[in-house]
Structures are given as C-alpha cells and as structure tokens.
Amino acid sequence: MESNLKPISSEPEEEILRILIADDNDSDRLILQTIVRKEGHTVYTACDGQEAIDAFKKLSPDLILLDALMPNVDGFQAAREIRELAGENLVPIIFLTSLKDAASLADCLDAGGHDFLSKPYNRIILKAKIQAFARMRRLHETVQAQRDEIVKHNDHLVHEQQLAKVVFDNIAHSGCVDAPNIKYLLSPMAVFNGDLVLAARKPSGGMYVFLGDFTGHGLPAAIGAMPVSEIFYGMANKGFSLQDILQEINTKLKRILPVGVFCCACLVDFSFRNETAEFWLGGLPDVFVYRDGSAIEHFASQHLPLGVLAGDKFSTETRLIPMARDDRFYMWSDGILEEVNEKEEMFGEDGVLKVFDRNSDPRLFFGELIAAVAEYTNHAEQDDDHTIVEAIMVAEEELGEYFSDQDSRSLIGGPPDWSLSYRLRPLTLKEFNPLPLLTHLLMEVPGLRPHSGKIYTILAELYSNALEHGVLGLESDLKSTPAGFAEYYLQRTSRLDGLAEGAVIFHLDHKPIENGGRLTIQVEDTGPGFDHGEKDDGHKTAGYCGRGIPLISSMCESVRYLGNGNQVEVVFAWSFDS
C-alpha cells in the first residue's frame, strides 16, 4: 500500500490530471487508484475527510473522488470546505457512495458535489466521468481567462473614458446652470452622457438655456456635445441671437454627424427684463410652463432635431410666450417619459401630469417628479439617460450678484489701453450685425466683463439710432402707436434692402484708471444730422419710442452730441468694485 498523499504516476497521455481519491475503505481506495492510474493520471490518496481537505490545500488536485461516509470529517463537510477553498476555480467533486435513495444522492449535490458514482465501481463509467469533467474544467479555465482579459480591457477602457470625460467636461462645461433660478438633473447610463445641458448669460441681460439629447448612449452620443458647447458658449457670450446660434449648431452637426445621428433639442432665451421666454423645440417631448403654481401649459415640438435638415430647409422659427415672476419652464429628455414599470407600461406624459396634479408647492415639483419616476420603476436601473431642467423667471437683479461672481473669476485678458475705429459700409449694414463682434472685443478688457449687459445695451441703442435715423432716415414718431410701430419696421426693411450708400462708424477708446477704466464710445453716421440743441430739453419716452438715450444717460458718466448731430459720444466709467 502506497503511503497517503504520495503521488503515483504512470505513463502520460494527452492530458494528465491530478486526481485525489478520498475513501476510508482500503480496498475501495486501491481499486479506484488502479483504475485511475491505468488511464494515465496522477493519483493522490486520503483516508478521511480531514486528510482530503489537507491534501487539497497542499496539492491543489484537478479532480476529487470523495467518499460520502468517512470518519472524523465526512465527505459532505469536506466537500463544502473544499468548494470554499477552491473559490472561483472549478474543481469537480465526484461522490463515491453506496447510498441509493434520491434524498441522499441529492445531499451529495447540495454539499457541493458535481456528480456521484455508485459502488461497485464501473471502470468505463468512471473513465467517462473523468473525461467529461476534464473537458468541463478546460472550458471553465478558458472562460475564466477570457473573463479576466475582458475585465482588464474594460478597466483600461473605463480609465481612458474617465480621463476623456475630464477633457470633455472642460470643453462641454455647464456654464451658469448652477444659477439660483435653475435646477437640473443629468443622470447618464454610462460614463459619458448623450444628454447635454448648457446655460449662458447674454451680454444684453437674460439667459440662454439649452437641452440636447443625442441619438444613442455613451461616448458615441456624447461626441457631438463638444462642438455644440463650443458654438453655444462662443456665440452666446458675443451676443448672437437665438436664431443665429441654432443655425450655426445645425450646420455644424449636419456636416460632422453620420446619417441617423442627430440632436433633439430645446433652446430657450429668457428675458428677465421683458418677462418672456422665446424658445425653439425640435424632437424633444413637450415643454411645460407651470404658472402661479396652478395653471399648466405645454407646447409640442414643431421642428425636426438638429443635424437632420441642411441649408434653407432648416427653420429657426421660434415661439415667444410671456412668463410672470416665479413661473417655471420645464423641459426633459425622452428617457424620463420612456421609463417603464413592471408591466412594461411607460411613465409617459400622463405620469408627468399626475405629478403636476398632486403638487401643492411649485418649489417641490422638481424633486417630486424625480421621485415619481423612481417609484414608478420600483427604483430599477434606468434604460436611458435622464435629464430634467427647471428654469424660473426671476427679476434680473436677483441674479446680478451671481453673475458678478461668475464674471469676476477671470480678470485677466486683453489690452487695457487702446483705441480703434470700425466703419460699416452698405453691404455690411445689410447683412451683418456688428454688436456681437464689438461686445466680444470689449469683453477682453480685464475686469469689464461684469458690465457686459450695460455695454451691449449702450452699443445696441447707439447703433440702432445711427442706422435707422441717421443712414435710413426713419422717423421715430412712427413708433408712437402699435400700427405705426409695424409700419416703421416695414420701412426699415425696405430702405435697408435698397441701401446703396452711407456708413456707420464706431470709435472706441479705453483708458485704465485707478481700480477700473473709462470707455469712450463715439458712433457717427453719414446722415444729415439734426439740431441737437433741441435735445437738451429731454427725450420723449411715451409709446414705443424715445427710451434709448435716457436709458444710456442713466448708465453713463456723460452723453453728448457732436458736429451737426450725426455723432454721439458716451463715456462709461467702471470699477472693479462696481
């Protein structure tokens, strides 16, 4: 009799397994050892369950033939401990038993066995079982190796995506979505998000808010967000209109995105001074306006998503709606509405309306909607990116401190001491709006950005007067009535289309002073001018006209007319503390 735990080897064949035989009966153990050795495998032996456990720890056999009933530690307990020691590795355990009833055989499997072999032993059956479990073991090892390789590649991919996400977030930053009048939820399925929320302050006051939902999920869906963000923030900061921004984004996406990939979007222009919201909606679910905490209005999409239509086929037509103080504007991606419950029923717009109906405090609606979706799905993992935006109409002064904090983060920039002249001739006057360019130039002055709203208003009023009254010769008295107001802009369009001569010239001069600077703006036109001595008595401010110059006077250190009245000069003094 060979000594326990000593390997007995025979001539190897294609594959040699290390097989542990644990049986307290010497004759049974010898029979099994002989059969297994003749098949070319290496054999280890043990006389009870504890020896089998110790042998497994020391020798790590590939397969175990384990007697069910043994002294000290029986086969059932030994199997349990060996399975725990094996961990994720597959070590087949074949129980050796004289038990015949089904319950006892089931106990063998419950204890961690993979199969059983009844006494007396049949050589052919034993050989077949060993071969079968050898194949199963090889398959398990292959699967483990592939799994480990997949995990390795996945960890590498996630790491790369996390690094890319940092770069992505710096490019596609959220702007001023943390303003006190905005709440938003961005809940992506993966590291990258196919949904996009952007917000930017307008130089003229107010705010642009953009929600985009790209086709698909993850990195492929997020790639389009970078050019969208760059265009949005670049043009918004320069004072471009909502329509100009939409046109540029659509043109870019149409050029770079493959067929079938597009961006459902809503872009909103909130005017806090006029208490209005102008918005373009393409491909997203209905947007909702929650008025007075009671009345609900919703507006459906009238456009295809961005990146679908090219050129003249793309429409920038918008809706303009009034929004009283504390009215709330809601928009969301379809991921919210398409979440399903256990019955595969979608949350849908009906689910949103139910949350509105239950709401008693508008300030709580945002959180109640998120909770309602989670409850509807029984807190299951989401099937799509989730995005919700709430924007509240507030007084502009409520955001003044927030925007000042945002703008003061960067007080370095372009030159502080300079001057320039900029002449716009007829073709440019017809086709180009110079205000974004001039505003952008002035915002490069260190510390001047917090005053962008006033600067834009001053430039806009001066340019409008020079073009409309000086070059085009329009009479402001026309705007004293609603009908005259309409007639005024009909004449403006007609005269501008036929413009063949004339110009508007900007002279800008900035000089630094202690703790700030002094900006002098002269706007000259080639019109006949007027007797500006009459203006000393004040401007008419009734109806639809005459508010411009008094408004500028309230912002500036001085306002004066020069020459024959076709030049106006304003001086805007500012400080870092104002």
C-alpha positions as CSV (number, residue, x, y, z in Angstrom):
1,M,0.0,0.0,0.0
2,E,1.4,3.3,-1.0
3,S,1.7,6.0,1.6
4,N,-1.0,8.6,1.8
5,L,-0.6,11.9,-0.1
6,K,2.2,10.4,-2.2
7,P,1.7,10.8,-5.9
8,I,1.7,7.6,-8.1
9,S,2.4,8.4,-11.7
10,S,2.1,6.4,-14.9
11,E,2.9,6.9,-18.5
12,P,1.3,10.2,-19.5
13,E,-1.2,10.5,-22.4
14,E,-2.5,13.7,-24.0
15,E,-3.6,15.2,-20.7
16,I,-2.6,14.1,-17.2
17,L,-5.0,15.1,-14.4
18,R,-4.0,15.2,-10.7
19,I,-6.8,13.2,-9.0
20,L,-7.4,13.0,-5.3
21,I,-9.1,9.8,-4.0
22,A,-10.5,10.1,-0.5
23,D,-12.0,6.8,0.9
24,D,-11.7,5.2,4.3
25,N,-12.0,1.7,2.8
26,D,-8.6,0.5,1.8
27,S,-9.8,-2.0,-0.8
28,D,-12.1,0.6,-2.5
29,R,-9.3,3.1,-2.5
30,L,-6.9,0.6,-4.1
31,I,-9.4,-0.3,-6.8
32,L,-10.0,3.3,-7.7
33,Q,-6.3,4.1,-7.6
34,T,-5.6,1.3,-10.1
35,I,-8.3,2.3,-12.5
36,V,-7.3,5.9,-12.5
37,R,-3.6,5.2,-12.8
38,K,-4.2,3.0,-15.8
39,E,-5.9,6.0,-17.5
40,G,-2.6,7.8,-17.2
41,H,-3.4,10.2,-14.4
42,T,-1.5,11.2,-11.3
43,V,-3.1,9.9,-8.1
44,Y,-3.2,11.2,-4.5
45,T,-5.0,9.4,-1.7
46,A,-6.6,10.3,1.6
47,C,-8.3,8.1,4.3
48,D,-10.8,10.6,5.7
49,G,-12.4,14.0,5.1
50,Q,-9.8,15.9,7.0
51,E,-6.9,14.3,5.1
52,A,-8.8,15.2,1.9
53,I,-9.0,18.9,3.0
54,D,-5.3,19.0,3.9
55,A,-4.4,17.3,0.6
56,F,-6.4,19.8,-1.3
57,K,-4.6,22.7,0.4
58,K,-1.2,21.2,-0.2
59,L,-1.6,19.6,-3.7
60,S,-4.4,21.5,-5.5
61,P,-5.7,18.5,-7.4
62,D,-7.7,18.9,-10.6
63,L,-10.5,16.4,-9.7
64,I,-11.6,14.7,-6.5
65,L,-13.2,11.3,-5.9
66,L,-14.8,11.7,-2.5
67,D,-16.4,9.0,-0.3
68,A,-19.6,10.3,1.2
69,L,-19.4,8.5,4.6
70,M,-16.0,8.7,6.3
71,P,-14.7,9.1,9.9
72,N,-13.5,12.4,11.5
73,V,-14.9,14.6,8.8
74,D,-17.5,13.1,6.4
75,G,-17.5,13.7,2.7
76,F,-20.3,16.2,2.8
77,Q,-18.4,18.6,5.2
78,A,-15.2,18.0,3.3
79,A,-16.9,18.9,0.0
80,R,-18.2,22.2,1.4
81,E,-14.8,23.2,2.7
82,I,-13.0,22.3,-0.5
83,R,-15.5,24.2,-2.6
84,E,-14.9,27.3,-0.4
85,L,-11.1,26.9,-0.7
86,A,-11.4,26.5,-4.5
87,G,-13.1,29.8,-4.8
88,E,-13.8,30.6,-8.5
89,N,-11.7,27.7,-9.7
90,L,-13.6,24.7,-10.9
91,V,-12.5,21.5,-9.0
92,P,-15.0,18.7,-9.9
93,I,-16.1,16.6,-7.0
94,I,-17.5,13.1,-7.7
95,F,-19.0,11.5,-4.7
96,L,-18.4,7.8,-4.1
97,T,-21.4,6.3,-2.4
98,S,-23.3,3.2,-1.7
99,L,-26.4,5.3,-0.9
100,K,-29.3,4.6,-3.2
101,D,-32.2,6.8,-2.1
102,A,-32.8,10.0,-4.0
103,A,-32.7,12.3,-1.0
104,S,-29.2,11.0,-0.1
105,L,-28.0,11.4,-3.6
106,A,-29.4,15.0,-3.6
107,D,-27.5,15.7,-0.5
108,C,-24.3,14.9,-2.3
109,L,-25.0,17.6,-4.9
110,D,-26.2,20.1,-2.3
111,A,-22.9,19.7,-0.4
112,G,-21.0,20.9,-3.4
113,G,-20.6,17.7,-5.5
114,H,-20.8,17.8,-9.2
115,D,-21.7,14.1,-9.7
116,F,-21.8,10.8,-7.9
117,L,-20.5,7.2,-8.6
118,S,-22.3,4.3,-7.0
119,K,-20.5,1.2,-5.7
120,P,-19.4,-1.2,-7.0
121,Y,-17.4,0.9,-9.4
122,N,-17.6,0.5,-13.2
123,R,-14.4,1.3,-14.9
124,I,-16.0,2.5,-18.2
125,I,-18.4,4.9,-16.3
126,L,-15.6,6.2,-14.1
127,K,-13.4,6.9,-17.2
128,A,-16.3,8.7,-19.0
129,K,-17.0,10.9,-16.0
130,I,-13.3,11.8,-15.6
131,Q,-13.1,12.7,-19.3
132,A,-16.3,14.7,-19.2
133,F,-15.2,16.8,-16.2
134,A,-11.8,17.3,-17.7
135,R,-13.4,18.9,-20.7
136,M,-15.6,20.9,-18.4
137,R,-12.6,22.1,-16.4
138,R,-10.8,23.2,-19.6
139,L,-13.8,25.1,-20.7
140,H,-14.1,26.8,-17.3
141,E,-10.4,27.8,-17.4
142,T,-10.9,29.2,-20.9
143,V,-13.9,31.2,-19.8
144,Q,-12.0,32.4,-16.8
145,A,-9.1,33.5,-18.9
146,Q,-11.4,35.3,-21.3
147,R,-13.3,36.9,-18.4
148,D,-10.0,38.2,-16.9
149,E,-9.0,39.6,-20.3
150,I,-12.3,41.3,-20.7
151,V,-12.1,42.7,-17.2
152,K,-8.6,44.0,-17.9
153,H,-9.7,45.6,-21.2
154,N,-12.8,47.0,-19.6
155,D,-10.8,48.6,-16.7
156,H,-8.5,50.1,-19.2
157,L,-11.4,51.4,-21.3
158,V,-13.1,52.9,-18.2
159,H,-9.9,54.6,-17.2
160,E,-9.5,56.1,-20.6
161,Q,-13.1,57.2,-20.6
162,Q,-12.7,58.8,-17.2
163,L,-9.7,60.8,-18.5
164,A,-11.6,61.7,-21.6
165,K,-14.6,62.7,-19.5
166,V,-12.4,65.3,-17.7
167,V,-11.4,66.8,-21.0
168,F,-15.0,66.6,-22.3
169,D,-16.4,68.3,-19.2
170,N,-13.9,71.1,-19.6
171,I,-14.9,71.7,-23.2
172,A,-18.7,71.0,-22.8
173,H,-18.9,72.8,-19.5
174,S,-22.2,73.7,-18.0
175,G,-21.7,77.4,-17.9
176,C,-24.2,79.0,-15.5
177,V,-26.6,76.1,-15.0
178,D,-25.8,76.5,-11.3
179,A,-27.5,79.9,-11.3
180,P,-30.1,80.1,-8.4
181,N,-33.1,80.1,-10.8
182,I,-32.1,76.8,-12.5
183,K,-32.4,73.2,-11.3
184,Y,-31.3,70.3,-13.4
185,L,-30.8,66.5,-13.3
186,L,-28.2,64.8,-15.6
187,S,-28.3,61.1,-14.9
188,P,-26.3,59.2,-17.5
189,M,-26.4,55.4,-18.2
190,A,-22.6,55.3,-18.7
191,V,-19.5,57.4,-18.0
192,F,-20.5,59.6,-21.0
193,N,-23.9,61.2,-21.4
194,G,-25.9,61.5,-24.6
195,D,-27.8,64.4,-23.0
196,L,-26.5,67.9,-22.6
197,V,-27.5,70.9,-20.5
198,L,-25.9,74.3,-21.2
199,A,-26.7,77.8,-19.9
200,A,-25.1,81.1,-20.6
201,R,-25.6,84.7,-19.7
202,K,-26.5,87.0,-22.5
203,P,-24.5,90.3,-22.8
204,S,-27.7,92.2,-23.1
205,G,-29.1,90.6,-19.9
206,G,-31.1,87.4,-19.6
207,M,-30.0,83.9,-20.2
208,Y,-29.9,81.1,-22.8
209,V,-30.6,77.6,-21.7
210,F,-30.1,74.6,-24.0
211,L,-31.1,70.9,-23.5
212,G,-29.9,68.4,-26.1
213,D,-30.5,64.7,-26.4
214,F,-28.2,62.9,-29.0
215,T,-29.1,59.7,-30.6
216,G,-27.8,56.6,-28.7
217,H,-25.8,56.5,-25.4
218,G,-22.3,56.7,-24.1
219,L,-19.3,58.1,-25.9
220,P,-20.7,58.0,-29.5
221,A,-23.7,60.1,-28.4
222,A,-21.5,62.5,-26.4
223,I,-19.1,63.3,-29.2
224,G,-21.5,65.8,-30.8
225,A,-21.8,67.6,-27.5
226,M,-18.3,69.2,-27.8
227,P,-18.9,71.2,-30.9
228,V,-22.4,72.2,-29.7
229,S,-20.9,73.5,-26.4
230,E,-18.2,75.4,-28.2
231,I,-20.6,77.1,-30.6
232,F,-23.2,77.8,-27.9
233,Y,-20.9,79.5,-25.4
234,G,-18.8,81.3,-28.1
235,M,-21.9,82.8,-29.8
236,A,-23.9,83.4,-26.6
237,N,-21.1,85.4,-25.0
238,K,-20.7,87.5,-28.1
239,G,-24.4,88.4,-28.1
240,F,-25.6,86.4,-31.1
241,S,-29.3,85.8,-31.4
242,L,-31.1,82.5,-30.6
243,Q,-31.7,82.0,-34.4
244,D,-28.0,82.6,-35.2
245,I,-26.9,80.1,-32.6
246,L,-29.4,77.5,-33.8
247,Q,-28.4,77.9,-37.5
248,E,-24.7,77.5,-36.7
249,I,-25.2,74.4,-34.5
250,N,-27.4,72.8,-37.1
251,T,-24.9,73.5,-39.9
252,K,-22.0,72.0,-37.8
253,L,-23.9,68.9,-36.8
254,K,-25.2,68.2,-40.3
255,R,-21.7,68.3,-41.5
256,I,-20.0,66.1,-38.9
257,L,-22.6,63.6,-37.8
258,P,-23.2,60.4,-39.7
259,V,-26.7,59.7,-41.2
260,G,-29.1,58.6,-38.5
261,V,-27.4,60.5,-35.7
262,F,-28.9,63.8,-34.6
263,C,-29.7,66.0,-31.6
264,C,-33.2,66.5,-30.3
265,A,-33.0,69.9,-28.6
266,C,-34.7,72.9,-26.9
267,L,-33.0,76.3,-26.8
268,V,-34.7,79.0,-24.7
269,D,-34.0,82.7,-24.5
270,F,-35.1,84.0,-21.1
271,S,-35.6,87.8,-21.0
272,F,-35.8,88.8,-17.3
273,R,-36.5,92.4,-18.2
274,N,-39.3,91.7,-20.6
275,E,-40.5,88.6,-18.6
276,T,-40.7,86.5,-21.8
277,A,-39.3,83.2,-22.9
278,E,-38.5,82.6,-26.6
279,F,-37.8,79.0,-27.5
280,W,-37.1,76.6,-30.4
281,L,-38.1,72.9,-29.8
282,G,-37.1,70.1,-32.2
283,G,-37.6,66.5,-31.5
284,L,-37.9,66.6,-27.7
285,P,-41.0,65.9,-25.6
286,D,-43.4,68.7,-24.9
287,V,-42.1,71.5,-22.8
288,F,-44.3,72.7,-19.8
289,V,-44.8,76.1,-18.2
290,Y,-46.1,76.0,-14.6
291,R,-47.9,79.3,-13.9
292,D,-48.8,80.6,-10.5
293,G,-48.4,77.1,-9.0
294,S,-51.7,76.1,-10.6
295,A,-52.1,76.6,-14.4
296,I,-50.2,74.2,-16.7
297,E,-49.4,75.0,-20.3
298,H,-47.4,72.7,-22.6
299,F,-46.0,73.2,-26.1
300,A,-45.2,70.4,-28.6
301,S,-42.2,70.3,-30.9
302,Q,-42.7,71.9,-34.3
303,H,-39.2,71.1,-35.8
304,L,-37.0,68.1,-36.6
305,P,-33.9,67.6,-34.5
306,L,-30.7,69.5,-35.1
307,G,-28.4,67.9,-37.7
308,V,-31.2,66.5,-39.9
309,L,-32.0,69.3,-42.3
310,A,-29.4,71.3,-44.3
311,G,-29.3,74.8,-45.5
312,D,-32.6,76.6,-46.3
313,K,-34.7,73.6,-45.2
314,F,-33.8,74.2,-41.6
315,S,-36.2,76.6,-39.8
316,T,-35.3,78.8,-36.9
317,E,-38.9,79.8,-36.2
318,T,-39.5,80.2,-32.5
319,R,-42.3,80.7,-30.0
320,L,-42.5,83.7,-27.7
321,I,-44.5,83.4,-24.5
322,P,-45.0,85.7,-21.5
323,M,-43.7,84.4,-18.2
324,A,-44.6,86.2,-15.0
325,R,-42.3,86.3,-12.0
326,D,-41.8,82.8,-10.4
327,D,-43.3,81.0,-13.5
328,R,-41.4,77.8,-14.1
329,F,-40.3,76.4,-17.5
330,Y,-39.7,72.6,-17.7
331,M,-38.0,70.5,-20.4
332,W,-36.7,66.9,-20.3
333,S,-35.3,64.2,-22.5
334,D,-37.4,61.2,-23.6
335,G,-35.6,59.0,-21.1
336,I,-37.9,60.2,-18.4
337,L,-41.1,59.5,-20.3
338,E,-40.0,56.1,-21.6
339,E,-39.2,54.5,-18.3
340,V,-41.5,51.5,-17.7
341,N,-42.9,49.8,-14.7
342,E,-43.1,46.0,-14.0
343,K,-46.0,45.7,-16.5
344,E,-43.8,47.4,-19.3
345,E,-46.1,50.5,-19.2
346,M,-44.3,53.8,-19.9
347,F,-44.3,56.6,-17.4
348,G,-45.2,59.0,-20.2
349,E,-46.7,62.4,-20.3
350,D,-49.6,61.1,-18.2
351,G,-47.2,60.4,-15.4
352,V,-45.9,63.9,-15.5
353,L,-49.4,65.4,-15.4
354,K,-50.2,63.3,-12.4
355,V,-47.3,64.8,-10.6
356,F,-48.4,68.3,-11.5
357,D,-51.9,67.4,-10.2
358,R,-50.6,66.2,-6.9
359,N,-48.2,69.1,-6.4
360,S,-49.2,71.7,-3.8
361,D,-45.9,73.7,-3.8
362,P,-44.2,74.6,-7.1
363,R,-40.8,74.7,-5.3
364,L,-41.1,71.0,-4.6
365,F,-42.2,69.8,-8.1
366,F,-38.7,69.1,-9.4
367,G,-37.9,66.7,-6.6
368,E,-41.4,65.2,-6.7
369,L,-41.0,64.4,-10.4
370,I,-37.7,62.6,-9.9
371,A,-39.1,60.6,-7.0
372,A,-42.2,59.7,-9.0
373,V,-40.1,58.2,-11.9
374,A,-38.0,56.2,-9.4
375,E,-41.1,54.9,-7.6
376,Y,-42.8,54.1,-10.9
377,T,-39.9,51.9,-12.0
378,N,-39.5,50.4,-8.5
379,H,-36.0,52.0,-8.4
380,A,-34.8,49.8,-11.2
381,E,-31.7,50.6,-13.2
382,Q,-32.5,53.3,-15.9
383,D,-32.8,52.3,-19.5
384,D,-31.8,55.7,-20.9
385,D,-30.1,58.9,-20.0
386,H,-32.3,61.0,-17.7
387,T,-32.3,64.8,-18.0
388,I,-34.7,67.4,-16.4
389,V,-34.4,71.2,-16.4
390,E,-36.4,73.7,-14.4
391,A,-35.8,77.4,-15.2
392,I,-37.6,80.1,-13.1
393,M,-38.5,83.6,-14.3
394,V,-36.9,86.0,-11.8
395,A,-36.0,89.6,-11.6
396,E,-32.7,90.4,-13.3
397,E,-31.3,92.0,-10.1
398,E,-31.8,88.7,-8.3
399,L,-29.1,87.2,-10.5
400,G,-26.8,90.2,-10.6
401,E,-24.6,89.1,-7.7
402,Y,-24.3,85.5,-9.0
403,F,-23.3,86.7,-12.5
404,S,-20.8,89.2,-11.0
405,D,-19.2,86.4,-9.0
406,Q,-19.0,84.3,-12.2
407,D,-17.5,87.0,-14.3
408,S,-15.0,88.1,-11.7
409,R,-13.3,84.8,-11.8
410,S,-11.2,85.9,-14.7
411,L,-10.0,89.5,-14.5
412,I,-7.0,89.0,-16.9
413,G,-7.4,89.3,-20.6
414,G,-6.7,91.6,-23.4
415,P,-5.1,95.1,-23.5
416,P,-6.3,97.7,-21.1
417,D,-5.2,100.8,-23.0
418,W,-6.2,101.1,-26.7
419,S,-8.5,102.7,-29.3
420,L,-9.9,101.7,-32.7
421,S,-12.2,102.8,-35.4
422,Y,-14.6,100.5,-37.2
423,R,-16.5,101.6,-40.4
424,L,-19.5,99.6,-41.7
425,R,-20.5,100.3,-45.3
426,P,-23.8,99.5,-47.1
427,L,-23.3,95.8,-47.9
428,T,-22.2,95.1,-44.3
429,L,-25.1,97.2,-42.9
430,K,-27.5,95.0,-44.9
431,E,-26.1,91.6,-43.9
432,F,-24.1,91.8,-40.7
433,N,-24.8,92.6,-37.1
434,P,-21.6,94.2,-35.6
435,L,-22.7,94.1,-32.0
436,P,-21.5,90.6,-31.1
437,L,-18.1,91.3,-32.5
438,L,-17.7,94.7,-30.7
439,T,-19.0,93.2,-27.5
440,H,-16.6,90.3,-27.7
441,L,-13.7,92.8,-28.3
442,L,-14.7,94.9,-25.3
443,M,-15.1,91.9,-23.0
444,E,-11.4,91.2,-23.5
445,V,-10.6,94.3,-21.4
446,P,-9.6,93.0,-17.9
447,G,-12.5,93.4,-15.5
448,L,-15.0,94.8,-18.0
449,R,-17.0,91.5,-18.4
450,P,-19.3,92.0,-15.4
451,H,-20.6,95.1,-17.1
452,S,-21.3,93.3,-20.4
453,G,-25.1,93.9,-20.1
454,K,-24.8,97.6,-19.9
455,I,-22.1,97.7,-22.6
456,Y,-24.3,95.7,-25.0
457,T,-27.3,98.0,-24.3
458,I,-25.3,101.1,-25.0
459,L,-23.9,99.8,-28.2
460,A,-27.3,98.5,-29.4
461,E,-29.1,101.8,-28.8
462,L,-26.4,103.9,-30.4
463,Y,-26.1,101.6,-33.4
464,S,-29.9,101.4,-33.9
465,N,-30.2,105.2,-33.8
466,A,-27.3,105.7,-36.2
467,L,-28.5,103.2,-38.7
468,E,-32.3,103.8,-38.6
469,H,-32.4,107.5,-38.1
470,G,-29.1,108.7,-39.5
471,V,-28.5,106.4,-42.5
472,L,-32.0,105.2,-43.3
473,G,-33.7,108.5,-42.3
474,L,-36.6,106.8,-40.4
475,E,-38.8,109.0,-38.2
476,S,-39.1,107.7,-34.6
477,D,-42.6,109.3,-34.2
478,L,-43.9,106.5,-36.3
479,K,-43.4,104.2,-33.3
480,S,-45.9,106.1,-31.2
481,T,-48.7,103.6,-31.9
482,P,-48.8,99.9,-32.5
483,A,-49.8,100.4,-36.2
484,G,-47.0,102.9,-36.6
485,F,-44.6,100.6,-35.0
486,A,-45.3,97.9,-37.6
487,E,-45.1,100.5,-40.4
488,Y,-41.7,101.7,-39.0
489,Y,-40.2,98.2,-39.4
490,L,-41.7,97.7,-42.8
491,Q,-40.0,100.9,-44.0
492,R,-36.8,99.8,-42.2
493,T,-36.6,96.6,-44.2
494,S,-37.5,98.3,-47.4
495,R,-34.9,101.1,-47.1
496,L,-32.2,98.7,-45.9
497,D,-32.7,96.4,-48.9
498,G,-32.3,99.4,-51.2
499,L,-29.3,100.9,-49.4
500,A,-26.5,101.9,-51.8
501,E,-24.5,104.5,-49.8
502,G,-23.9,105.6,-46.3
503,A,-22.0,104.2,-43.3
504,V,-21.9,103.9,-39.6
505,I,-18.5,104.4,-37.9
506,F,-17.6,103.3,-34.3
507,H,-14.8,105.0,-32.5
508,L,-13.8,103.1,-29.3
509,D,-11.3,104.3,-26.8
510,H,-10.5,102.6,-23.4
511,K,-8.1,104.0,-20.8
512,P,-7.3,102.4,-17.5
513,I,-7.9,104.4,-14.3
514,E,-7.3,103.6,-10.7
515,N,-9.3,100.5,-9.8
516,G,-11.1,100.4,-13.2
517,G,-11.3,102.1,-16.5
518,R,-13.0,104.7,-18.7
519,L,-14.6,103.6,-22.0
520,T,-15.4,106.3,-24.6
521,I,-17.7,105.3,-27.4
522,Q,-18.4,107.5,-30.4
523,V,-20.9,106.5,-33.0
524,E,-21.0,108.5,-36.2
525,D,-23.3,108.1,-39.2
526,T,-23.3,109.7,-42.7
527,G,-26.8,111.1,-42.4
528,P,-27.7,114.8,-42.4
529,G,-27.8,115.0,-38.6
530,F,-30.1,117.3,-36.6
531,D,-30.1,120.3,-34.3
532,H,-29.0,118.6,-31.2
533,G,-29.6,121.7,-29.1
534,E,-33.2,120.7,-29.0
535,K,-32.3,117.5,-27.2
536,D,-31.3,119.5,-24.1
537,D,-35.0,119.6,-23.0
538,G,-35.1,115.8,-22.7
539,H,-36.4,113.0,-24.8
540,K,-40.0,111.8,-25.3
541,T,-40.4,108.4,-23.6
542,A,-44.1,107.7,-24.2
543,G,-45.3,104.9,-26.5
544,Y,-42.8,102.8,-28.4
545,C,-40.0,105.3,-28.9
546,G,-37.6,107.7,-27.2
547,R,-36.4,105.5,-24.4
548,G,-32.9,104.8,-25.7
549,I,-30.9,107.9,-25.0
550,P,-32.4,108.5,-21.5
551,L,-31.6,104.8,-20.7
552,I,-28.0,105.3,-21.9
553,S,-27.7,108.5,-19.8
554,S,-28.6,106.6,-16.7
555,M,-25.7,104.2,-17.3
556,C,-23.0,106.5,-18.4
557,E,-20.9,109.3,-16.9
558,S,-21.7,111.6,-19.9
559,V,-23.7,111.6,-23.2
560,R,-23.2,114.4,-25.7
561,Y,-23.8,115.1,-29.4
562,L,-21.1,116.4,-31.7
563,G,-20.8,118.0,-35.1
564,N,-24.1,118.5,-36.8
565,G,-25.8,115.9,-34.6
566,N,-24.7,112.8,-36.6
567,Q,-22.2,111.9,-33.9
568,V,-22.9,110.9,-30.3
569,E,-20.3,110.3,-27.6
570,V,-20.8,108.4,-24.4
571,V,-18.3,107.8,-21.6
572,F,-18.8,104.7,-19.5
573,A,-16.7,104.7,-16.3
574,W,-16.4,101.5,-14.3
575,S,-14.5,100.0,-11.4
576,F,-13.6,96.5,-10.2
577,D,-15.8,97.0,-7.2
578,S,-19.0,98.2,-9.0
